[in-house]
Amino acid sequence: MLQYLVDNAGRLVTHDEFLDALWQKVVVQPEVLKGHMLSIRTALGDDPVNPGFIETLRGRGYRFIAPLRTRSPGNASDAERPAHGTFVGRTPQLNKLKTLFDEACAGESRIVFVAGEPGIGKTTLVNQFLESLGGRGDVVTSLGRCVEGFGGAEPYYPVLEAIAPLMRGDGGAAITRSLISIAPTWAAQLPGSVPERQHSQLQCQSIGAVSGRMLREICEFFAALSVQKPLALVFEDLHWSDYSTVDMLSALARHRNRARLMVVATYRPEEVEVAHHPLGRLNHDLGLQKLCHNIVLEALSEGAIAEYLKGKTQHARENGLTQLVCERSGGNPLFMVATLDHLVTQGIAHSTPQGWKLYLSPSEVRLEVPPTLSRVIEYRIQRLTGVQQRVLEAASVAGLKFDATVLAPVVQLSQEFVEETCEVLCRQESFIRREAPAPLDHMVAARTYVFRHTMYRRTFYERQGMLRTARSHLRIAEELEARFAPEARGGVAAELAQHFAAARQWLRALGYLRIAIQTAKKRLAYNDALAVLDRAMMLTANLPDDAGPTAEAEFLEARASVFTAAQDRRERETCEQLARLAAQLGLIDIQRRALPSITYAYIWRNQLRCSRIIDEALALSEQQTNPQQQARTRISCYVWRMWVRGWCADDIRQCNVALEALRDGDDPFTTAWSQCEYSMVLMVSARYQQAQDTILASHHFLVDNDENRPEFDMARATWLVSLGVPWTLLYLGDFGHAQQEFDRAIAMFAANGNQYGADTLTLYRCWLQFHALDFEAVLEFCTKALAETPTGTAVRRSTFPAEQRLAILLKGLAYLGLGDTRNARVHLLNVMQFMDNEPVIFDWYWRLSLEWGLASLALVDGELEEAMTHAARLVKLATDTEERTWQGLSWEVQARVALQLGAVTDAVRYIDEAIAATQHFQTPLADWRIHRTASEAYSLTGDTETAARHSELAAAKKAALAATLPSGHRLRDRLSAGG
């Protein structure tokens, strides 16, 4: 332990680093460190309160602070130079960070950008700031770094890297529980930190979420975390960040709460500007609104350089050396240190406790110092052994951070030898240093290393030829592939794609870009997914002529799926472009998948256009050679045509035929998805239990197997199950469970930030409340859903026509239930006018309830001729379908009209038709009404025995409905007694 501290003198060594470095593959309790540290202090005679050797940073680790002597004359390492690492020239900036953090501790959250050129000292400043907080037990700190790479960096990587150690540190169990409860979409991204039993449940909860959910949750999580202790987060190198992390910073800056939170973000302005990175625009926008603070690091002044050179003593500075270093480095700390290193290795200068000393005159030294940083670095490289150079060159290909296992195949040496080489370089403080293992990489057992600066990595990379780097990229990619199981490569997919692309392995690179797209979509990082798609489209240009256009169509389809998931209006345009391209290339399967997506875009507003697209897709299915894919196309088209045009017996027969062919295929995912769609047919043809079983089984299969295929829209499958399950429970007469399922689904969509979905499901729940005779609740919500004029015709722009008229229809039926026939008539006739003049999807189904309501209204008002007209229309509409509930209700209302007209015989005949229509089917919503009217009809014929039997059946049917509601439910008594 003491040797390790001395090797890392002046630097904080955390508890975890000690355990990783000295007790590899051995389980050791953290208390062991304290026991050994006590032994070391005893041997050194060191006072822990006023230490001379080892400083304790409570809760974080230890730092060796004693001065080190040169082991042998003329061999001074960086660790032996008291001047190196001295913090100079940045005190005002450090004080500003401390002041801003004090303000954050008072409940005024702060976002701080630290900007500057490479090597200017951004990392040194933020590390000094974090160390100033290290002795405070009342503060939580964490750090996340961005990874250099092309568009397609892992979404939210630096944020996840910052959260992971918090979940493993002090209070980690409580933080994990808080993350699961407050930010489940984030907990789902950290499978190694969340109990396995909860992980799949978290993934299911986030299906169908919109991108705003993750942003909202992370703001709330950090705010909750800061309630116990102030929180300081540092994100380094944001010029390499993914777009989603930038969105998160924007959300944190605008989140109005009393969070005791400070976020410090470092970046290079020139790289942001050249790449048109959104961070630059965010910084500008937040600055205008005074929502952030900026610290721009300039070059060190000559006075600061002089302070660095003189060390801790007060001797007069050596003006010649100061001027030389200032001239050569331009005040850039990295170049300054590299220049001094060069002087040391040349034997020209030496660092002593009294400051830096020159062995030549400054004029002579000026000729010895290379004019550029790259030349200085190259001189240092030449002093390395051949093996050390090979290892560092391989490391530069691996990335800024690396480990011995990934380098060994490249340099063709053993892992142990490579690691020992890295250890020697670390002890010499030559180019690299030890690093704690990445919090998100649970597969690496070897020690992790990192280049001390990206300039070092870039120099080693650029000194290699293209053929050599391509070979190295390939070997590193294959090593990474072997490290992760196929299902676990999502987090490194972008990195693998980068290596394979650099190795000119285009197909393999594209394969991992496909995974990266799905990873981004799962994290709701749609802008990042689009960035990956841009990269993929670029790589397709390298494919053979026969493969390039096909890949282009594939990625265009993936782009459309991203727009669909993001609810982006560009979906329709992209799908139309995709359909044209697929038609040109003869890609029938892709073309037929594009057409239903176009249908969905038009379905709410242009019924005629939608109908034509469906017909086109059906005709296209004739050219499909795969029977299962052909069946899938036909099922989808027939289901959509049913919703657009209405029930067609021949279409449903064709749909059933296609279903049999579908089940005979070898792709269970296609079968499951199509059966989800087919369940919509079952829902409106009185096969309620079959519909429920089908949709649940299919949805569970899709979720459990989680196939990464862009043509499967899991958000839509989740919508189908969220509506289908409570809908079928309602029609099966299980009001209590139907309401529970509606409430669960509504809460899920609201939590996911999908307010449209939550509001639409609430509207459908009003249909349940109507049947449960809760007319007041129906009126309350539908009134909120409609921003009405006095005539009830104006509606909120955010709703679609189908939902608009459903809300008006439900209000009309609720007014009818409350006996307000005037308002009922206004609303019901309004809906009829909409349906007659501007037909849209679902009209045919809701027309059934409209005609039922108009017939019942006319009966109440005594308008018997009008009632007879609407009842006859309803019978015609209902008997043209297989919906037995509505067939029964249509004959029942026909019987009520006949009774009002005094045609008792006709009424009995209509009742017989109603009973025949519902016999052998589960139709509880119609049954009690049929028996109630039958009792009245047989009573008028004088058949009191039959009348009594129907009366008892009506009461029993209603009681059964009421019994499904919880005991004491306010609707239970009303349903039991209501008419």
Solvent accessible surface area in square Angstrom, and as a share of the most:
residue,aa,sasa,rsa
1,M,38,0.17
2,L,64,0.32
3,Q,109,0.48
4,Y,15,0.06
5,L,0,0.00
6,V,30,0.17
7,D,23,0.12
8,N,14,0.07
9,A,26,0.21
10,G,49,0.47
11,R,74,0.27
12,L,18,0.09
13,V,0,0.00
14,T,49,0.28
15,H,51,0.23
16,D,95,0.49
17,E,13,0.06
18,F,0,0.00
19,L,35,0.17
20,D,59,0.31
21,A,14,0.11
22,L,71,0.36
23,W,53,0.18
24,Q,73,0.33
25,K,193,0.82
26,V,91,0.52
27,V,143,0.82
28,V,29,0.16
29,Q,111,0.49
30,P,70,0.44
31,E,109,0.49
32,V,55,0.31
33,L,2,0.01
34,K,133,0.56
35,G,41,0.39
36,H,82,0.37
37,M,6,0.03
38,L,123,0.61
39,S,69,0.44
40,I,23,0.12
41,R,18,0.07
42,T,103,0.60
43,A,89,0.69
44,L,56,0.28
45,G,69,0.66
46,D,15,0.08
47,D,66,0.34
48,P,80,0.50
49,V,122,0.70
50,N,114,0.59
51,P,37,0.23
52,G,44,0.43
53,F,72,0.30
54,I,0,0.00
55,E,53,0.24
56,T,63,0.36
57,L,13,0.06
58,R,164,0.60
59,G,54,0.52
60,R,63,0.23
61,G,0,0.00
62,Y,13,0.05
63,R,28,0.10
64,F,12,0.05
65,I,70,0.36
66,A,15,0.12
67,P,124,0.78
68,L,49,0.24
69,R,221,0.81
70,T,53,0.31
71,R,188,0.69
72,S,47,0.30
73,P,137,0.86
74,G,85,0.82
75,N,99,0.51
76,A,14,0.11
77,S,35,0.23
78,D,19,0.10
79,A,29,0.22
80,E,23,0.10
81,R,14,0.05
82,P,51,0.32
83,A,0,0.00
84,H,32,0.14
85,G,74,0.71
86,T,46,0.27
87,F,41,0.17
88,V,10,0.06
89,G,34,0.32
90,R,14,0.05
91,T,73,0.42
92,P,96,0.60
93,Q,39,0.17
94,L,15,0.08
95,N,73,0.37
96,K,80,0.34
97,L,0,0.00
98,K,77,0.33
99,T,73,0.43
100,L,8,0.04
101,F,1,0.00
102,D,83,0.43
103,E,61,0.27
104,A,0,0.00
105,C,28,0.17
106,A,68,0.53
107,G,5,0.05
108,E,76,0.34
109,S,28,0.18
110,R,51,0.19
111,I,6,0.03
112,V,0,0.00
113,F,0,0.00
114,V,0,0.00
115,A,3,0.03
116,G,5,0.05
117,E,83,0.37
118,P,32,0.20
119,G,8,0.08
120,I,3,0.01
121,G,15,0.15
122,K,15,0.06
123,T,59,0.34
124,T,75,0.43
125,L,0,0.00
126,V,0,0.00
127,N,58,0.30
128,Q,64,0.28
129,F,0,0.00
130,L,13,0.07
131,E,56,0.25
132,S,45,0.29
133,L,9,0.04
134,G,3,0.03
135,G,49,0.47
136,R,90,0.33
137,G,33,0.32
138,D,71,0.37
139,V,18,0.10
140,V,32,0.19
141,T,37,0.21
142,S,12,0.08
143,L,35,0.17
144,G,0,0.00
145,R,56,0.20
146,C,6,0.03
147,V,83,0.48
148,E,57,0.25
149,G,34,0.33
150,F,46,0.19
151,G,40,0.39
152,G,7,0.06
153,A,24,0.19
154,E,25,0.11
155,P,6,0.04
156,Y,6,0.02
157,Y,36,0.14
158,P,2,0.01
159,V,0,0.00
160,L,1,0.01
161,E,6,0.03
162,A,0,0.00
163,I,0,0.00
164,A,1,0.01
165,P,47,0.29
166,L,14,0.07
167,M,13,0.06
168,R,136,0.50
169,G,40,0.38
170,D,130,0.67
171,G,50,0.49
172,G,7,0.06
173,A,69,0.53
174,A,50,0.39
175,I,20,0.10
176,T,16,0.09
177,R,153,0.56
178,S,27,0.18
179,L,0,0.00
180,I,27,0.13
181,S,84,0.54
182,I,49,0.25
183,A,0,0.00
184,P,13,0.08
185,T,2,0.01
186,W,0,0.00
187,A,0,0.00
188,A,8,0.06
189,Q,29,0.13
190,L,6,0.03
191,P,79,0.50
192,G,54,0.52
193,S,24,0.16
194,V,7,0.04
195,P,46,0.29
196,E,156,0.70
197,R,193,0.71
198,Q,51,0.22
199,H,32,0.14
200,S,68,0.44
201,Q,106,0.47
202,L,6,0.03
203,Q,75,0.33
204,C,54,0.33
205,Q,62,0.27
206,S,17,0.11
207,I,32,0.16
208,G,15,0.15
209,A,5,0.04
210,V,28,0.16
211,S,47,0.30
212,G,38,0.36
213,R,7,0.02
214,M,1,0.00
215,L,37,0.19
216,R,89,0.32
217,E,5,0.02
218,I,0,0.00
219,C,4,0.02
220,E,64,0.29
221,F,0,0.00
222,F,0,0.00
223,A,18,0.14
224,A,38,0.29
225,L,20,0.10
226,S,1,0.01
227,V,101,0.58
228,Q,149,0.66
229,K,85,0.36
230,P,7,0.05
231,L,0,0.00
232,A,0,0.00
233,L,0,0.00
234,V,0,0.00
235,F,0,0.00
236,E,6,0.03
237,D,25,0.13
238,L,0,0.00
239,H,9,0.04
240,W,25,0.09
241,S,9,0.06
242,D,7,0.04
243,Y,77,0.29
244,S,5,0.03
245,T,0,0.00
246,V,6,0.03
247,D,55,0.28
248,M,0,0.00
249,L,0,0.00
250,S,23,0.15
251,A,24,0.18
252,L,11,0.05
253,A,4,0.03
254,R,93,0.34
255,H,54,0.24
256,R,177,0.65
257,N,54,0.28
258,R,161,0.59
259,A,6,0.05
260,R,67,0.25
261,L,6,0.03
262,M,0,0.00
263,V,0,0.00
264,V,1,0.00
265,A,0,0.00
266,T,2,0.01
267,Y,16,0.06
268,R,9,0.03
269,P,52,0.33
270,E,72,0.32
271,E,47,0.21
272,V,8,0.05
273,E,129,0.58
274,V,121,0.69
275,A,67,0.52
276,H,161,0.72
277,H,19,0.09
278,P,23,0.15
279,L,0,0.00
280,G,27,0.26
281,R,156,0.57
282,L,14,0.07
283,N,18,0.09
284,H,112,0.50
285,D,48,0.25
286,L,0,0.00
287,G,33,0.32
288,L,128,0.63
289,Q,95,0.42
290,K,178,0.76
291,L,44,0.22
292,C,13,0.08
293,H,61,0.27
294,N,61,0.31
295,I,8,0.04
296,V,85,0.49
297,L,6,0.03
298,E,115,0.51
299,A,54,0.42
300,L,13,0.06
301,S,70,0.45
302,E,68,0.31
303,G,49,0.47
304,A,9,0.07
305,I,0,0.00
306,A,4,0.03
307,E,78,0.35
308,Y,7,0.03
309,L,9,0.05
310,K,61,0.26
311,G,10,0.10
312,K,171,0.73
313,T,31,0.18
314,Q,158,0.70
315,H,105,0.47
316,A,98,0.76
317,R,104,0.38
318,E,67,0.30
319,N,79,0.41
320,G,23,0.22
321,L,2,0.01
322,T,0,0.00
323,Q,94,0.42
324,L,0,0.00
325,V,0,0.00
326,C,35,0.21
327,E,95,0.43
328,R,49,0.18
329,S,6,0.04
330,G,52,0.50
331,G,0,0.00
332,N,17,0.09
333,P,24,0.15
334,L,22,0.11
335,F,20,0.09
336,M,3,0.01
337,V,40,0.23
338,A,0,0.00
339,T,0,0.00
340,L,0,0.00
341,D,7,0.03
342,H,2,0.01
343,L,0,0.00
344,V,22,0.12
345,T,42,0.25
346,Q,76,0.34
347,G,48,0.46
348,I,10,0.05
349,A,3,0.02
350,H,41,0.18
351,S,5,0.03
352,T,25,0.15
353,P,89,0.56
354,Q,85,0.38
355,G,2,0.02
356,W,7,0.02
357,K,80,0.34
358,L,32,0.16
359,Y,132,0.50
360,L,71,0.35
361,S,48,0.31
362,P,46,0.29
363,S,74,0.48
364,E,90,0.41
365,V,0,0.00
366,R,75,0.28
367,L,157,0.78
368,E,78,0.35
369,V,5,0.03
370,P,7,0.04
371,P,84,0.53
372,T,64,0.37
373,L,24,0.12
374,S,59,0.38
375,R,120,0.44
376,V,0,0.00
377,I,0,0.00
378,E,51,0.23
379,Y,92,0.35
380,R,26,0.09
381,I,0,0.00
382,Q,107,0.47
383,R,148,0.54
384,L,19,0.10
385,T,79,0.46
386,G,51,0.49
387,V,50,0.29
388,Q,18,0.08
389,Q,34,0.15
390,R,95,0.34
391,V,0,0.00
392,L,0,0.00
393,E,8,0.04
394,A,4,0.03
395,A,0,0.00
396,S,0,0.00
397,V,1,0.00
398,A,11,0.09
399,G,11,0.11
400,L,38,0.19
401,K,57,0.24
402,F,7,0.03
403,D,9,0.05
404,A,1,0.01
405,T,25,0.15
406,V,7,0.04
407,L,0,0.00
408,A,8,0.06
409,P,48,0.30
410,V,9,0.05
411,V,7,0.04
412,Q,132,0.59
413,L,53,0.27
414,S,62,0.40
415,Q,82,0.36
416,E,129,0.58
417,F,102,0.42
418,V,0,0.00
419,E,43,0.19
420,E,87,0.39
421,T,12,0.07
422,C,0,0.00
423,E,21,0.09
424,V,45,0.26
425,L,0,0.00
426,C,7,0.04
427,R,99,0.36
428,Q,89,0.40
429,E,38,0.17
430,S,10,0.07
431,F,1,0.00
432,I,0,0.00
433,R,57,0.21
434,R,12,0.04
435,E,19,0.08
436,A,53,0.41
437,P,49,0.31
438,A,17,0.13
439,P,19,0.12
440,L,42,0.21
441,D,38,0.20
442,H,112,0.50
443,M,100,0.45
444,V,26,0.15
445,A,81,0.63
446,A,18,0.14
447,R,27,0.10
448,T,10,0.06
449,Y,0,0.00
450,V,6,0.04
451,F,4,0.02
452,R,90,0.33
453,H,37,0.16
454,T,7,0.04
455,M,41,0.18
456,Y,9,0.03
457,R,34,0.12
458,R,89,0.32
459,T,17,0.10
460,F,0,0.00
461,Y,69,0.26
462,E,121,0.54
463,R,80,0.29
464,Q,20,0.09
465,G,46,0.44
466,M,167,0.75
467,L,161,0.80
468,R,85,0.31
469,T,12,0.07
470,A,21,0.16
471,R,108,0.40
472,S,2,0.01
473,H,10,0.04
474,L,45,0.23
475,R,66,0.24
476,I,1,0.00
477,A,0,0.00
478,E,71,0.32
479,E,40,0.18
480,L,10,0.05
481,E,31,0.14
482,A,86,0.67
483,R,35,0.13
484,F,21,0.09
485,A,45,0.35
486,P,93,0.59
487,E,150,0.67
488,A,53,0.41
489,R,43,0.16
490,G,22,0.21
491,G,37,0.36
492,V,25,0.14
493,A,0,0.00
494,A,17,0.13
495,E,68,0.30
496,L,0,0.00
497,A,0,0.00
498,Q,58,0.26
499,H,7,0.03
500,F,0,0.00
501,A,7,0.06
502,A,40,0.31
503,A,11,0.08
504,R,156,0.57
505,Q,62,0.28
506,W,49,0.17
507,L,123,0.61
508,R,89,0.32
509,A,0,0.00
510,L,1,0.00
511,G,25,0.24
512,Y,15,0.06
513,L,0,0.00
514,R,87,0.32
515,I,46,0.23
516,A,7,0.05
517,I,3,0.01
518,Q,23,0.10
519,T,18,0.10
520,A,0,0.00
521,K,32,0.14
522,K,88,0.37
523,R,17,0.06
524,L,15,0.08
525,A,3,0.02
526,Y,23,0.09
527,N,76,0.39
528,D,5,0.03
529,A,0,0.00
530,L,21,0.10
531,A,13,0.10
532,V,3,0.02
533,L,0,0.00
534,D,72,0.37
535,R,55,0.20
536,A,0,0.00
537,M,55,0.25
538,M,123,0.55
539,L,7,0.04
540,T,12,0.07
541,A,91,0.71
542,N,66,0.34
543,L,15,0.08
544,P,83,0.52
545,D,137,0.71
546,D,121,0.63
547,A,32,0.25
548,G,10,0.10
549,P,49,0.31
550,T,60,0.35
551,A,8,0.06
552,E,67,0.30
553,A,0,0.00
554,E,45,0.20
555,F,2,0.01
556,L,8,0.04
557,E,15,0.07
558,A,6,0.05
559,R,45,0.17
560,A,5,0.04
561,S,19,0.12
562,V,0,0.00
563,F,8,0.03
564,T,39,0.22
565,A,26,0.20
566,A,36,0.28
567,Q,109,0.49
568,D,37,0.19
569,R,234,0.85
570,R,121,0.44
571,E,22,0.10
572,R,108,0.39
573,E,117,0.53
574,T,9,0.05
575,C,2,0.01
576,E,39,0.18
577,Q,87,0.39
578,L,2,0.01
579,A,11,0.09
580,R,141,0.52
581,L,32,0.16
582,A,0,0.00
583,A,52,0.40
584,Q,141,0.63
585,L,67,0.33
586,G,47,0.45
587,L,40,0.20
588,I,37,0.19
589,D,52,0.27
590,I,17,0.09
591,Q,18,0.08
592,R,5,0.02
593,R,45,0.16
594,A,2,0.01
595,L,7,0.03
596,P,24,0.15
597,S,36,0.24
598,I,6,0.03
599,T,1,0.01
600,Y,73,0.28
601,A,33,0.26
602,Y,35,0.13
603,I,2,0.01
604,W,27,0.10
605,R,152,0.55
606,N,64,0.33
607,Q,45,0.20
608,L,112,0.56
609,R,88,0.32
610,C,0,0.00
611,S,13,0.08
612,R,147,0.54
613,I,2,0.01
614,I,4,0.02
615,D,53,0.28
616,E,83,0.37
617,A,2,0.01
618,L,23,0.12
619,A,64,0.50
620,L,15,0.07
621,S,0,0.00
622,E,119,0.54
623,Q,111,0.49
624,Q,12,0.05
625,T,133,0.77
626,N,69,0.35
627,P,91,0.57
628,Q,8,0.03
629,Q,23,0.10
630,Q,39,0.17
631,A,3,0.03
632,R,14,0.05
633,T,1,0.01
634,R,60,0.22
635,I,0,0.00
636,S,8,0.05
637,C,4,0.02
638,Y,21,0.08
639,V,5,0.03
640,W,18,0.06
641,R,36,0.13
642,M,2,0.01
643,W,23,0.08
644,V,5,0.03
645,R,118,0.43
646,G,9,0.08
647,W,32,0.11
648,C,55,0.33
649,A,53,0.41
650,D,70,0.36
651,D,11,0.06
652,I,11,0.06
653,R,138,0.50
654,Q,78,0.35
655,C,0,0.00
656,N,53,0.27
657,V,102,0.59
658,A,7,0.06
659,L,8,0.04
660,E,102,0.46
661,A,42,0.32
662,L,0,0.00
663,R,112,0.41
664,D,123,0.64
665,G,32,0.31
666,D,135,0.70
667,D,25,0.13
668,P,70,0.44
669,F,31,0.13
670,T,0,0.00
671,T,23,0.14
672,A,6,0.05
673,W,14,0.05
674,S,0,0.00
675,Q,34,0.15
676,C,0,0.00
677,E,9,0.04
678,Y,5,0.02
679,S,0,0.00
680,M,16,0.07
681,V,0,0.00
682,L,1,0.00
683,M,6,0.03
684,V,2,0.01
685,S,4,0.03
686,A,7,0.06
687,R,78,0.28
688,Y,3,0.01
689,Q,78,0.35
690,Q,84,0.37
691,A,1,0.01
692,Q,21,0.09
693,D,76,0.40
694,T,23,0.13
695,I,1,0.00
696,L,58,0.29
697,A,65,0.50
698,S,3,0.02
699,H,22,0.10
700,H,100,0.45
701,F,64,0.27
702,L,5,0.03
703,V,24,0.14
704,D,114,0.59
705,N,70,0.36
706,D,67,0.35
707,E,72,0.32
708,N,68,0.35
709,R,53,0.19
710,P,35,0.22
711,E,38,0.17
712,F,15,0.06
713,D,39,0.20
714,M,48,0.21
715,A,38,0.29
716,R,52,0.19
717,A,0,0.00
718,T,6,0.03
719,W,51,0.18
720,L,2,0.01
721,V,14,0.08
722,S,1,0.01
723,L,15,0.08
724,G,1,0.01
725,V,11,0.06
726,P,0,0.00
727,W,11,0.04
728,T,0,0.00
729,L,23,0.12
730,L,0,0.00
731,Y,2,0.01
732,L,32,0.16
733,G,5,0.05
734,D,32,0.17
735,F,0,0.00
736,G,5,0.04
737,H,99,0.44
738,A,0,0.00
739,Q,44,0.20
740,Q,103,0.46
741,E,45,0.20
742,F,0,0.00
743,D,55,0.29
744,R,115,0.42
745,A,0,0.00
746,I,26,0.13
747,A,62,0.48
748,M,30,0.14
749,F,6,0.02
750,A,44,0.34
751,A,43,0.33
752,N,0,0.00
753,G,35,0.34
754,N,16,0.08
755,Q,104,0.46
756,Y,80,0.30
757,G,1,0.01
758,A,2,0.02
759,D,45,0.23
760,T,6,0.03
761,L,0,0.00
762,T,13,0.07
763,L,6,0.03
764,Y,16,0.06
765,R,54,0.20
766,C,1,0.01
767,W,2,0.01
768,L,3,0.01
769,Q,23,0.10
770,F,9,0.04
771,H,9,0.04
772,A,2,0.02
773,L,10,0.05
774,D,2,0.01
775,F,24,0.10
776,E,78,0.35
777,A,15,0.12
778,V,0,0.00
779,L,27,0.14
780,E,104,0.47
781,F,39,0.16
782,C,0,0.00
783,T,67,0.39
784,K,134,0.57
785,A,11,0.09
786,L,5,0.03
787,A,61,0.47
788,E,65,0.29
789,T,56,0.32
790,P,145,0.91
791,T,81,0.47
792,G,2,0.02
793,T,59,0.35
794,A,41,0.32
795,V,36,0.21
796,R,103,0.37
797,R,230,0.84
798,S,85,0.55
799,T,25,0.14
800,F,54,0.22
801,P,22,0.14
802,A,7,0.05
803,E,10,0.04
804,Q,33,0.15
805,R,12,0.04
806,L,4,0.02
807,A,2,0.01
808,I,0,0.00
809,L,0,0.00
810,L,0,0.00
811,K,5,0.02
812,G,0,0.00
813,L,0,0.00
814,A,0,0.00
815,Y,39,0.15
816,L,25,0.12
817,G,36,0.35
818,L,80,0.40
819,G,55,0.53
820,D,51,0.26
821,T,32,0.19
822,R,169,0.62
823,N,35,0.18
824,A,0,0.00
825,R,60,0.22
826,V,62,0.35
827,H,11,0.05
828,L,0,0.00
829,L,67,0.33
830,N,17,0.09
831,V,0,0.00
832,M,41,0.18
833,Q,112,0.50
834,F,50,0.21
835,M,10,0.04
836,D,85,0.44
837,N,100,0.51
838,E,103,0.46
839,P,61,0.39
840,V,9,0.05
841,I,3,0.01
842,F,34,0.14
843,D,15,0.08
844,W,39,0.14
845,Y,8,0.03
846,W,16,0.06
847,R,43,0.16
848,L,1,0.01
849,S,1,0.00
850,L,0,0.00
851,E,1,0.00
852,W,20,0.07
853,G,0,0.00
854,L,0,0.00
855,A,0,0.00
856,S,9,0.06
857,L,0,0.00
858,A,0,0.00
859,L,17,0.08
860,V,97,0.56
861,D,59,0.30
862,G,47,0.46
863,E,87,0.39
864,L,48,0.24
865,E,134,0.60
866,E,50,0.22
867,A,0,0.00
868,M,90,0.40
869,T,62,0.36
870,H,13,0.06
871,A,0,0.00
872,A,49,0.38
873,R,105,0.38
874,L,0,0.00
875,V,18,0.10
876,K,123,0.52
877,L,65,0.32
878,A,0,0.00
879,T,60,0.35
880,D,76,0.39
881,T,8,0.04
882,E,79,0.35
883,E,0,0.00
884,R,53,0.19
885,T,2,0.01
886,W,5,0.02
887,Q,17,0.07
888,G,0,0.00
889,L,3,0.01
890,S,0,0.00
891,W,40,0.14
892,E,0,0.00
893,V,0,0.00
894,Q,25,0.11
895,A,0,0.00
896,R,49,0.18
897,V,3,0.02
898,A,6,0.04
899,L,18,0.09
900,Q,104,0.46
901,L,85,0.42
902,G,54,0.52
903,A,35,0.27
904,V,35,0.20
905,T,111,0.65
906,D,50,0.26
907,A,0,0.00
908,V,26,0.15
909,R,122,0.45
910,Y,33,0.12
911,I,0,0.00
912,D,71,0.37
913,E,71,0.32
914,A,0,0.00
915,I,56,0.29
916,A,63,0.49
917,A,10,0.08
918,T,12,0.07
919,Q,100,0.44
920,H,172,0.77
921,F,74,0.31
922,Q,108,0.48
923,T,1,0.00
924,P,25,0.15
925,L,2,0.01
926,A,0,0.00
927,D,21,0.11
928,W,4,0.01
929,R,16,0.06
930,I,2,0.01
931,H,24,0.11
932,R,84,0.31
933,T,2,0.01
934,A,0,0.00
935,S,19,0.12
936,E,92,0.41
937,A,0,0.00
938,Y,38,0.15
939,S,61,0.39
940,L,108,0.54
941,T,70,0.41
942,G,55,0.53
943,D,56,0.29
944,T,98,0.57
945,E,142,0.64
946,T,22,0.13
947,A,8,0.06
948,A,51,0.40
949,R,127,0.46
950,H,9,0.04
951,S,55,0.36
952,E,122,0.55
953,L,62,0.31
954,A,9,0.07
955,A,62,0.48
956,A,58,0.45
957,K,70,0.30
958,K,18,0.08
959,A,53,0.41
960,A,60,0.46
961,L,4,0.02
962,A,3,0.02
963,A,59,0.46
964,T,45,0.26
965,L,5,0.02
966,P,70,0.44
967,S,103,0.67
968,G,76,0.73
969,H,39,0.18
970,R,163,0.60
971,L,4,0.02
972,R,73,0.27
973,D,112,0.58
974,R,89,0.33
975,L,0,0.00
976,S,62,0.40
977,A,90,0.70
978,G,19,0.18
979,G,73,0.71
